Amino acid sequence: MDLGDDLSTRVDALMDGLVADLKRLTAIPSVAFPGFPPEPVREAHDLLVDLLRGAGVERVERLDLPDTAPVVVAEVPPPAPGAPTVLLYGHYDVQPPGDEALWFSPPFEPTPVEGGLRARGIADDKANIIVHLGVLRAFAGRPPVGLKIVLEGQEEYGSAFDDYPPTDPDRFACDAMVIADMGNLRPGSPTLTTGLQDPREARDLLVTHLESLRPFGIPLTVTPGDTGPGYEPATDGPAYRAARTALREGWGSEPAFVASGGSIPLVNGLAEAVPGAEVLLFGAQDGMCNLHAPNERVLFSELRSAVIAEAAFLREYAKTYGDSATHADSAGARHE
Ligand SMILES: [Zn+2]
């Protein structure tokens, strides 16, 4: 279905329902760390399966691996032969709330703040899952591309799923991926994260710097902690071109390209499983959303813009993928 110019109007009409579902999802304390009960994690999983089915997705599977929360793997077949397939990623587990005395409201009671809502896990990463849901609803369950939706439930603690995709590459085969565990540097400033810096390099530079300071001549021993692997996607393919247009449509200005100090271990697993796919990192978070900290929040304006941008991306990508004479070379692992 072609959304054309009425995309933002359509998303506006969806916002109340999306916010209501975001509240339901963030009221579930889905912490997948040892010592926390597993039932809420499964409850969040089950709610997402219901929401996906309700949004018109017929193929919703549950992937169970040892020592992991269940992974939701859903699929919408391409609308026509030759249409590209896009994988949409998110995670439904959240960080533990930490010291609840530091919160202005109970972490699992979504509470209004100016222009948004406060709750643990609302930015990282439940709002981004709601973005995927909003896109499905905007297209009435019939997007212009094939979709594979992967929602995992143990990202924050780490799980065997990080290494799983290369062992089952067909399941993840796609032309482009949107890793929606990200957001903008500042609210209102569209940002494409084009590198998860190698934290090892940054860490080693910091250690060298600290050791060279030796304030007042005091000897200092720095013990480096663990780091995750870095990642740097190629940014010159048709999906990136479509994403630039789409983020401009979502936020009304030209997107910035930035590298982030964080790492998402699964991204490397997915990139290894599907080496030809373009990897895009954007979403509804922003640099002031208190990710992993007390009083985490998300802004409705960011949520709305992210839904418009992701839907516009699918529309633009479907259009330009067909036009592109070079797509067969740039997307080696594309869906057959
Ligand atoms: Zn996250």
Boltz pocket constraint, residues with backbone or C-beta under 6 A from the ligand:
constraints:
  - pocket:
      binder: B
      contacts: [[A, 91], [A, 124], [A, 125], [A, 155], [A, 181]]
      max_distance: 6.0
